[in-house]
């Protein structure tokens, strides 16, 4: 698979990784990282799963708008939202794994059209393409 890259960004983590500082190399964002209390940490910071959830939610909403426009499915309402819930835990095969639940709100859009829009977005979203076949991603209209 090749990708015609139009944009590239980079970030650097230091300290303990989950208990350090992570910054965009541009200097425009720095995040204090902390392991969640559920995983034995102090929870006084952010974690990679939170950042992944934010990125996936934003990307999927953009993909929803783009897919609806490209496939002439209609207009995604301005008050549409996507909530991404990211879970982390031990895998039965060893190591750790993720799961994602995307909850999509499309006020005023009929159920069948909403489902078509959601599936179209899932087919083009870069996060969905990156995770497809690697982690469980569920799609739900709310």
N, C-alpha and C positions, 0 to 999 in steps of 0.2 A: 504494500500500500504506500502510495506517495501522497504527500500533502503539499499543496502550493501555499506556503506560509505567507500570510499578509501582515502578521503582527507577531511579535515575540516579546516575552517579559521574563524576568528572572528574580528570584528571591534567595536569600541566604539565611540559614538557621544556625544559631550558635548556642553554646551552653549545653544543656542536657537534651536538646531536641524538643521533647514534650514539656520540658521545664526550663526553657531558655527564652531567647528573643529571636523572632523571625522578622525580617525586613525585606521590603522590595528593594532591589538593588538601586532603583531610582531615588530612594530616600523618601518617597511620598507616603509610605505606610510602614509602621513598626508595630508589632503585636507581641505582647508578653504572653508566653505560652505556659500552660499549666495542665497537668494530668487531671482529668475529672475525678471527683471524690469517689465515684462509683468504680473507678479503676485504681483506687489507692492513693490518689494525689490530693492536693489541697484545694483544687478547683479555683484558685485565685488568678485566673487568667483565661486564655482561650485555648482551644485545642484544634488539631487539624480537621477533625470531623465537623466542627462548627464552620470553619472556613470553607470546607468542601460543600456543606449544605448551602451556604450563602451563594457560592459560585454556581452551583447546579441550579438553584432556584432562579437566579437572575438570567442565566444562560437559557434555561428552558422557557421562560416567559418570552425572551427575545425570539427563540426558535418557534414558539407558538405563533407569534405575530408574523414572522417571515414565512413560515409554511402556509399559513392561511392566505397570505397575499400571493405567494408563488403559485399555489394550487387553486386560487380563486374560490376559496371556501367562504368568503365573507370577511367581515371585520371583527377582530377580537376586541371586546369591550375595553374601554379605557380603565375600568375598575377591575379587570381580570387580575388574579393573583396566582402565584405558585408557591407552595410551601414544600420545602424538602426536609424530610426527617431522615437523618443518617444514623445508623446503628453500627457499633463495632463490637466484636466479641471473638472468642476463640473459635477456630474452625475445627470441624471433626477430623480433617486431614492434617491438622497441625498448623501452627502459626495463628494469625489473626485475619479476619475478613470483615467486610462491610456489607451493609444492605441499605437500600434507599427506598423510601416511599415518597412519591411526588403527589401532592394533593393540589388539584387545579380547580380554581373557581372561575367560571365563565358566566357571570350573571346575564340572564336574558337570552342565552343561547340554548336552543332546543337540544335535548339529550343526544340524539343521533349525530347531529352536526358537531356538537361539543366533542363527542368521542372520536369523530373523524379528525378534528383539529388536533386533539391530544396525540393521537397515533401518528399524524403527520409530523408534529413537532418532535416526537420521540425518534422518528426516522432520520431527522436532520440535525438534531442537537449534538454538538461536539461532545458534551459530557455523556450523553446517552450512547453515542458511538464508541466512546472510550471505555465505557463500562459494560457494554453489551457482551454477554457471554462470560463475563468475569465476576459480576456480582448480581444479586437479585435486585431488580428495580420494579416496583409496583406503581401503577398509574391509577389514580382515583379522582373522579370528579366530585367536588364537594359543593 
